[in-house]
């Protein structure tokens, strides 16, 4: 039976048997092909951030207007990601991957060639639509390509692209923008897209089509409305002062109401958009919680460290990328190690060790100072990268090892969606908490600026401070603000440390699947 005309069968009739799996050579080519697509999409989540000021000048846009280049991509990707399971069932996984990789590459070229703000926003929106399914489909392909005993190694290779891509994105984007043009931030996707498309076309097997599956339009509309409203609220909240804004309140009410209606609809509809059976698997349900926490840590730290290093420590933007790169190196090292020992070590031990290492690195970051050596940044970044790698690989393996194959496409999409939502919520929370703590710390430190302060009197007598002129008071206020901001960053790191440690008890609820007999 040819791949061009796959049979229409029920998803439940697709058992994964060792005899049906590709051989070692085919597995390598499949891995390289889907990894090219995964890396392309993962890097694109952050590569455009550093190029925004240059785009703003080219498009003659305001700060608020140019932010839609990021918002349009994030919202479109989040809304369309849950469609992965349905589309792959109706048209086949291979056809869907070829379509979205081609669409993502083409829209990337259009983004680079855009001449006006509406054009680039539209093309970024379409790029998000095509890119939404790339990561979950890549994961599903690897899960079905490798036997269980080799799955940790496969998840390690896939995880490298997922975890390292967002870390390397700003550095690559800064380099391309600095030495070429912001347009190359999008043109760089062409070689990755071509490699991925031809590799998938030549090596990935088509999956059977399930034409009996119904599309739950109401369920998708409710879920899309909930995700879109939530993403808009998180993106606009900091600018509009959160719930002091009518817009943010409306978006929050829309998100909450739509999510409630979607859950009620899912458990009562005959053919729901997401099957409730997904959440009956305890490992998968717990895996979603862990993915949410990983999303918070992965990108929240990346949102805090660049301004801390650039604004408070005075590093050039280009050097900031190099200081953060070792974090990605630590992630790759730990993933490769776990991929090799995954079958000999209980995955829960690796996850526990990863959480503790991540918590240790965040604890070390609470002791940062503005005059510390660069080694402190590098060492804590490496430790955090090692910890995240130890968590991600065994968690991906355990989460899907007990999940029925019919749920894998939807499961991988839901896992990626939850991780992305965790990142969005985490970034919004840490940025808002940072702004709040700066104000609180500034008010607290200002209380020490009084005629009875010994330190201030000594500073005045030595000529360091001058409170008799507006310029002297302005300089003194800037110093207080700098210290208040430094402490606020450390308090943010402490908050993320506690978020990480709250996940430790959940490790003991995971079940490790029984190994097959030899």
C-alpha positions as CSV (number, residue, x, y, z in Angstrom):
1,X,0.0,0.0,0.0
2,X,1.5,3.3,-1.1
3,X,2.1,6.3,1.2
4,X,0.3,8.4,-1.3
5,X,-3.1,6.7,-0.6
6,X,-3.0,5.7,3.1
7,X,-5.9,3.7,4.4
8,X,-8.7,5.3,6.4
9,X,-8.5,3.6,9.8
10,X,-9.4,4.4,13.4
11,X,-6.5,5.8,15.5
12,X,-6.8,3.0,18.0
13,X,-5.7,0.5,15.3
14,X,-2.2,1.9,15.0
15,X,-0.1,-0.1,17.4
16,X,3.6,0.6,17.4
17,X,5.4,-2.7,17.0
18,X,9.2,-3.1,16.9
19,X,9.0,-4.7,13.5
20,X,7.4,-1.6,12.0
21,X,10.1,0.7,13.2
22,X,12.7,2.1,10.8
23,X,16.2,0.8,10.9
24,X,19.2,2.7,12.4
25,X,20.1,4.5,9.2
26,X,16.6,5.7,8.5
27,X,16.2,6.8,12.1
28,X,19.2,9.0,11.8
29,X,17.9,10.7,8.6
30,X,14.5,11.2,10.2
31,X,16.1,12.7,13.3
32,X,18.2,15.1,11.3
33,X,15.2,16.2,9.2
34,X,12.8,16.9,12.0
35,X,15.6,18.4,14.1
36,X,16.3,21.0,11.4
37,X,12.6,22.0,11.5
38,X,12.5,22.0,15.3
39,X,15.6,24.2,15.6
40,X,14.3,26.6,12.9
41,X,11.1,27.1,14.8
42,X,12.7,27.2,18.3
43,X,15.2,29.8,17.4
44,X,12.5,31.9,15.8
45,X,10.7,32.3,19.1
46,X,13.4,34.7,20.3
47,X,15.7,35.7,17.4
48,X,13.5,38.6,16.4
49,X,13.5,40.2,19.8
50,X,16.9,42.0,19.5
51,X,16.1,43.2,16.0
52,X,12.9,45.1,17.0
53,X,14.6,48.5,17.4
54,X,16.1,48.2,13.9
55,X,12.7,47.2,12.5
56,X,11.1,50.1,14.3
57,X,13.3,52.5,12.5
58,X,12.8,50.9,9.1
59,X,9.0,50.8,9.5
60,X,8.7,54.2,11.2
61,X,6.7,52.6,14.0
62,X,6.2,53.4,17.6
63,X,7.3,51.1,20.4
64,X,3.8,49.9,20.9
65,X,3.2,49.2,17.2
66,X,6.4,47.3,16.6
67,X,5.6,45.0,19.6
68,X,2.9,43.5,17.4
69,X,5.7,41.8,15.4
70,X,6.2,39.5,18.4
71,X,2.6,39.5,19.7
72,X,1.0,38.4,16.3
73,X,3.4,35.4,16.1
74,X,2.9,34.3,19.7
75,X,-0.9,34.5,19.6
76,X,-1.3,32.8,16.2
77,X,1.0,30.0,17.2
78,X,-0.7,29.4,20.5
79,X,-4.2,29.3,19.0
80,X,-3.3,27.0,16.1
81,X,-1.1,24.6,18.1
82,X,-4.0,22.5,19.4
83,X,-5.1,21.8,15.8
84,X,-2.1,19.4,15.4
85,X,-3.9,16.3,16.4
86,X,-6.9,16.8,14.2
87,X,-5.0,17.9,11.1
88,X,-2.5,15.1,11.3
89,X,-5.4,12.6,11.6
90,X,-7.3,14.0,8.7
91,X,-4.5,14.6,6.1
92,X,-1.6,12.5,7.5
93,X,1.4,13.5,9.6
94,X,3.9,13.6,6.7
95,X,1.7,15.7,4.4
96,X,1.0,18.1,7.3
97,X,4.8,18.4,8.2
98,X,5.7,19.1,4.5
99,X,3.0,21.8,4.3
100,X,3.8,23.6,7.5
101,X,7.6,23.5,6.9
102,X,7.1,25.0,3.4
103,X,4.7,27.6,4.7
104,X,6.9,28.6,7.6
105,X,9.9,29.0,5.3
106,X,8.0,31.0,2.7
107,X,6.5,33.3,5.3
108,X,9.9,33.8,6.8
109,X,11.1,35.1,3.5
110,X,8.1,37.3,3.2
111,X,8.8,38.7,6.7
112,X,12.4,39.6,5.6
113,X,11.1,41.3,2.5
114,X,8.3,43.3,4.2
115,X,8.3,47.0,3.5
116,X,5.6,48.2,5.8
117,X,4.4,47.5,9.3
118,X,1.0,45.9,8.3
119,X,2.9,43.6,5.9
120,X,5.4,42.3,8.5
121,X,2.6,41.9,11.1
122,X,0.5,39.9,8.7
123,X,3.5,37.7,7.6
124,X,4.5,37.1,11.2
125,X,0.9,36.1,12.0
126,X,1.0,33.6,9.1
127,X,4.5,32.4,10.2
128,X,3.0,31.6,13.7
129,X,0.1,29.7,12.1
130,X,2.5,27.5,10.1
131,X,5.0,27.2,12.9
132,X,2.5,26.1,15.6
133,X,2.5,22.4,14.6
134,X,6.2,22.0,13.9
135,X,7.5,21.2,17.4
136,X,4.7,18.8,18.5
137,X,4.8,16.9,15.2
138,X,8.6,16.6,15.4
139,X,8.3,15.1,18.9
140,X,5.5,12.7,17.8
141,X,7.6,11.5,14.8
142,X,10.6,10.7,17.1
143,X,8.4,8.9,19.6
144,X,7.0,6.7,16.9
145,X,10.4,6.2,15.2
146,X,12.5,4.9,18.1
147,X,11.9,1.8,20.2
148,X,11.3,2.4,23.9
149,X,14.8,1.5,25.0
150,X,16.2,4.2,22.7
151,X,13.6,6.8,23.4
152,X,15.7,8.7,26.0
153,X,18.4,9.3,23.4
154,X,15.8,10.5,20.9
155,X,14.2,12.9,23.4
156,X,17.7,14.2,24.2
157,X,18.4,15.1,20.6
158,X,14.9,16.7,20.2
159,X,15.3,18.5,23.5
160,X,18.5,20.2,22.5
161,X,16.7,22.1,19.8
162,X,13.8,23.0,22.1
163,X,15.8,24.1,25.0
164,X,18.9,25.6,23.3
165,X,17.1,27.4,20.5
166,X,15.5,30.1,22.6
167,X,18.8,30.7,24.3
168,X,20.9,31.0,21.1
169,X,18.2,33.0,19.3
170,X,19.0,36.5,20.8
171,X,22.8,35.9,20.3
172,X,22.3,34.9,16.6
173,X,19.8,37.6,16.0
174,X,22.1,40.3,17.5
175,X,25.0,39.1,15.3
176,X,23.0,39.1,12.1
177,X,21.4,42.5,12.9
178,X,24.8,44.0,13.8
179,X,26.8,42.8,10.8
180,X,24.2,42.3,8.1
181,X,20.5,43.5,8.5
182,X,17.5,42.7,10.6
183,X,16.1,41.1,7.5
184,X,18.6,38.2,7.8
185,X,16.9,37.3,11.1
186,X,14.2,35.8,8.8
187,X,16.3,34.9,5.8
188,X,18.4,32.5,7.9
189,X,15.4,30.1,8.0
190,X,15.8,29.3,4.3
191,X,18.6,26.7,4.6
192,X,17.0,25.1,7.6
193,X,13.6,25.0,5.9
194,X,15.0,23.4,2.7
195,X,17.0,20.8,4.6
196,X,14.0,19.9,6.7
197,X,11.5,19.7,3.8
198,X,13.6,17.5,1.6
199,X,14.7,15.3,4.5
200,X,11.1,14.8,5.6
201,X,9.9,14.1,2.1
202,X,12.5,11.4,1.6
203,X,12.6,9.7,5.0
204,X,9.5,10.2,7.2
205,X,6.7,7.7,6.8
206,X,3.1,8.7,6.2
207,X,0.6,7.8,8.9
208,X,-2.8,6.3,8.2
209,X,-5.7,8.8,7.8
210,X,-8.7,8.8,10.1
211,X,-11.5,10.3,8.0
212,X,-14.2,9.4,10.6
213,X,-12.8,12.0,13.1
214,X,-15.1,15.0,13.5
215,X,-13.9,18.5,13.9
216,X,-15.4,20.2,17.0
217,X,-15.6,23.8,15.8
218,X,-17.2,25.1,19.0
219,X,-14.5,23.4,21.1
220,X,-11.7,24.8,19.0
221,X,-13.3,28.3,19.0
222,X,-13.6,28.3,22.8
223,X,-10.1,27.1,23.3
224,X,-8.7,29.5,20.7
225,X,-10.6,32.4,22.4
226,X,-9.2,31.4,25.8
227,X,-5.6,31.2,24.6
228,X,-5.8,34.3,22.5
229,X,-7.3,36.4,25.2
230,X,-4.8,35.1,27.8
231,X,-1.8,35.8,25.5
232,X,-3.1,39.3,24.8
233,X,-3.6,40.0,28.5
234,X,-0.1,38.8,29.3
235,X,1.4,40.8,26.5
236,X,-0.4,44.1,27.1
237,X,-0.8,43.9,30.9
238,X,2.5,45.4,31.9
239,X,2.1,48.3,29.5
240,X,-1.5,49.0,30.5
241,X,-0.9,48.6,34.3
242,X,-2.8,45.3,34.4
243,X,-6.2,45.4,36.0
244,X,-6.3,49.1,36.2
245,X,-7.0,48.8,32.4
246,X,-10.4,48.1,31.0
247,X,-8.8,46.2,28.1
248,X,-6.9,43.9,30.3
249,X,-10.0,43.2,32.5
250,X,-12.0,42.3,29.4
251,X,-9.3,40.0,28.1
252,X,-9.1,38.3,31.5
253,X,-12.8,37.7,31.7
254,X,-12.9,36.4,28.1
255,X,-10.0,34.0,28.9
256,X,-11.6,32.7,32.1
257,X,-15.1,32.3,30.7
258,X,-14.0,30.7,27.4
259,X,-11.7,28.2,29.3
260,X,-14.6,27.2,31.7
261,X,-17.0,26.7,28.7
262,X,-14.3,24.7,26.9
263,X,-13.7,22.3,29.8
264,X,-17.5,21.8,30.3
265,X,-17.9,21.3,26.6
266,X,-15.0,18.8,26.4
267,X,-16.5,16.5,29.1
268,X,-20.0,16.6,27.7
269,X,-19.6,16.6,23.9
270,X,-19.7,13.3,22.0
271,X,-16.7,14.2,19.8
272,X,-14.7,16.9,21.7
273,X,-11.8,18.8,20.3
274,X,-9.5,17.4,23.0
275,X,-10.4,13.9,24.2
276,X,-10.7,13.7,28.0
277,X,-8.8,10.4,27.9
278,X,-5.6,12.4,27.6
279,X,-5.9,13.6,31.2
280,X,-6.6,10.2,32.6
281,X,-3.0,9.2,32.1
282,X,-1.3,10.3,35.4
283,X,2.2,10.6,34.0
284,X,1.0,12.8,31.1
285,X,-1.1,15.0,33.4
286,X,1.8,15.4,35.8
287,X,4.1,16.0,32.8
288,X,2.0,19.0,31.8
289,X,2.5,20.5,35.3
290,X,6.3,20.0,34.9
291,X,6.3,21.5,31.4
292,X,4.5,24.5,32.7
293,X,7.2,25.0,35.4
294,X,10.0,24.4,32.8
295,X,8.4,27.1,30.6
296,X,8.5,29.6,33.5
297,X,12.1,29.0,34.3
298,X,13.5,28.6,30.7
299,X,12.4,32.0,29.3
300,X,11.8,34.0,32.5
301,X,15.5,33.8,33.3
302,X,16.3,34.9,29.7
303,X,13.9,37.8,30.1
304,X,15.7,39.0,33.3
305,X,19.4,38.4,32.6
306,X,20.0,40.6,29.5
307,X,18.7,43.8,31.1
308,X,20.5,43.0,34.4
309,X,23.8,42.4,32.6
310,X,23.4,45.4,30.1
311,X,21.7,48.0,32.3
312,X,23.2,47.4,35.7
313,X,26.5,45.7,35.0
314,X,27.3,47.7,31.8
315,X,28.0,44.9,29.4
316,X,27.4,45.6,25.7
317,X,24.4,43.8,24.2
318,X,26.7,41.6,22.0
319,X,28.7,40.4,25.0
320,X,25.5,39.6,26.9
321,X,24.8,36.9,24.4
322,X,28.2,35.3,24.9
323,X,27.7,35.4,28.7
324,X,24.4,33.6,28.4
325,X,25.5,31.0,25.8
326,X,27.1,28.6,28.4
327,X,23.6,28.0,29.8
328,X,22.8,26.3,26.5
329,X,26.0,24.4,26.6
330,X,25.1,23.0,30.0
331,X,21.7,21.9,28.7
332,X,23.3,20.1,25.8
333,X,25.8,18.3,28.0
334,X,23.2,17.0,30.5
335,X,20.8,16.0,27.7
336,X,23.5,13.9,26.0
337,X,24.4,12.3,29.3
338,X,20.8,11.5,30.2
339,X,20.2,10.2,26.6
340,X,22.9,7.6,27.2
341,X,22.1,6.5,30.7
342,X,18.3,6.9,30.5
343,X,17.7,3.2,30.3
344,X,19.9,2.4,33.3
345,X,18.8,5.2,35.7
346,X,15.3,5.8,37.1
347,X,14.0,8.8,35.3
348,X,12.5,10.2,38.5
349,X,16.0,10.5,40.0
350,X,17.2,12.5,37.0
351,X,14.2,14.8,37.3
352,X,14.7,15.3,41.0
353,X,18.4,16.0,40.5
354,X,17.6,18.5,37.7
355,X,15.1,20.4,39.9
356,X,17.6,20.6,42.7
357,X,20.4,21.8,40.4
358,X,18.1,24.4,38.9
359,X,17.1,25.6,42.4
360,X,20.7,25.7,43.4
361,X,21.6,27.9,40.4
362,X,18.7,30.3,41.2
363,X,19.9,30.4,44.8
364,X,23.3,31.4,43.5
365,X,21.8,34.1,41.4
366,X,20.2,35.6,44.5
367,X,23.7,36.6,45.6
368,X,24.6,38.5,42.4
369,X,26.2,41.9,42.7
370,X,26.9,44.6,40.0
371,X,30.6,44.3,40.5
372,X,30.9,40.5,40.5
373,X,33.2,38.6,38.1
374,X,31.9,37.2,34.9
375,X,32.5,33.7,36.2
376,X,29.5,34.0,38.5
377,X,27.2,34.5,35.5
378,X,28.8,31.7,33.6
379,X,28.8,29.2,36.4
380,X,25.2,29.7,37.5
381,X,24.2,29.5,33.8
382,X,25.9,26.2,33.3
383,X,24.4,24.7,36.5
384,X,21.0,25.9,35.5
385,X,21.4,24.4,32.0
386,X,22.6,21.1,33.4
387,X,19.5,21.1,35.7
388,X,17.0,21.8,32.9
389,X,18.5,19.2,30.7
390,X,18.3,16.6,33.4
391,X,14.6,17.4,33.8
392,X,13.5,17.7,30.2
393,X,14.6,14.3,28.7
394,X,13.3,11.9,31.3
395,X,10.2,13.9,31.7
396,X,9.4,13.7,28.0
397,X,10.1,10.0,28.1
398,X,8.0,9.2,31.1
399,X,5.1,11.5,30.1
400,X,4.5,9.7,26.8
401,X,5.7,6.2,27.7
402,X,2.3,5.3,29.2
403,X,0.1,7.4,26.8
404,X,-1.8,5.5,24.2
405,X,-0.5,6.0,20.7
406,X,-3.8,7.5,19.5
407,X,-3.3,10.4,21.8
408,X,0.3,11.2,20.9
409,X,-0.3,13.9,18.3
410,X,-2.6,15.8,20.6
411,X,-0.5,15.0,23.6
412,X,2.7,16.5,22.1
413,X,0.7,19.6,20.9
414,X,-0.8,20.1,24.4
415,X,2.6,19.7,26.0
416,X,4.2,22.3,23.8
417,X,1.2,24.6,24.3
418,X,1.4,24.3,28.1
419,X,5.2,25.0,28.0
420,X,4.6,28.1,25.9
421,X,1.8,29.4,28.2
422,X,4.1,28.8,31.1
423,X,6.8,30.9,29.5
424,X,4.3,33.7,28.7
425,X,2.9,33.7,32.2
426,X,6.4,33.4,33.8
427,X,7.7,36.4,31.8
428,X,4.7,38.6,32.7
429,X,4.9,37.6,36.4
430,X,8.7,38.2,36.8
431,X,8.6,41.5,34.9
432,X,5.6,42.8,36.9
433,X,7.2,41.6,40.1
434,X,10.4,43.3,39.2
435,X,8.7,46.6,38.6
436,X,6.8,46.3,41.9
437,X,9.9,45.4,43.9
438,X,11.8,48.3,42.4
439,X,9.2,50.7,43.7
440,X,9.0,49.1,47.2
441,X,12.8,48.9,47.5
442,X,13.3,52.5,46.3
443,X,10.8,53.7,49.0
444,X,12.5,51.6,51.7
445,X,16.0,52.8,50.7
446,X,14.9,56.4,50.5
447,X,14.0,56.3,54.2
448,X,17.8,56.2,54.9
449,X,18.3,59.5,53.1
450,X,17.8,61.8,56.0
451,X,19.9,64.3,58.1
452,X,20.4,61.6,60.8
453,X,22.0,59.0,58.5
454,X,25.7,58.5,59.4
455,X,26.5,57.0,56.0
456,X,25.0,60.0,54.2
457,X,26.8,62.5,56.4
458,X,30.1,60.7,55.8
459,X,29.4,60.7,52.1
460,X,28.8,64.4,52.1
461,X,31.8,65.2,54.2
462,X,34.0,63.2,51.8
463,X,32.6,65.0,48.8
464,X,31.0,61.9,47.2
465,X,27.4,63.2,47.7
466,X,25.9,66.6,47.4
467,X,22.4,67.3,48.6
468,X,22.5,71.0,48.3
469,X,21.8,71.2,44.6
470,X,19.2,69.6,42.2
471,X,22.0,67.9,40.3
472,X,23.4,66.3,43.5
473,X,20.0,65.1,44.6
474,X,19.4,63.6,41.1
475,X,22.6,61.7,41.2
476,X,21.8,60.4,44.7
477,X,18.4,59.3,43.6
478,X,19.9,57.5,40.6
479,X,22.2,55.6,43.0
480,X,19.3,54.7,45.2
481,X,17.3,53.5,42.2
482,X,20.2,51.4,40.9
483,X,20.4,49.6,44.3
484,X,16.7,49.2,44.4
485,X,16.7,47.6,41.0
486,X,19.6,45.3,41.8
487,X,17.8,44.0,44.9
488,X,14.6,43.6,42.8
489,X,16.3,41.3,40.4
490,X,17.7,39.2,43.2
491,X,14.2,38.9,44.7
492,X,12.9,37.8,41.3
493,X,15.5,35.1,41.2
494,X,14.4,34.0,44.7
495,X,10.8,33.8,43.5
496,X,11.7,31.5,40.6
497,X,13.8,29.3,43.0
498,X,10.7,28.7,45.2
499,X,8.6,28.0,42.1
500,X,11.2,25.3,41.1
501,X,11.3,23.7,44.5
502,X,7.5,23.4,44.7
503,X,7.7,20.9,41.9
504,X,9.9,18.5,43.9
505,X,7.1,16.6,45.7
506,X,5.4,15.9,42.3
507,X,8.3,13.8,41.2
508,X,7.2,11.0,43.6
509,X,3.8,10.8,42.0
510,X,5.3,9.8,38.6
511,X,5.2,6.2,37.6
512,X,8.1,4.6,35.7
513,X,6.7,2.2,33.1
514,X,7.7,-1.5,33.4
515,X,10.5,-2.5,31.0
516,X,9.7,-5.0,28.3
517,X,11.1,-8.4,28.6
518,X,14.2,-9.1,26.5
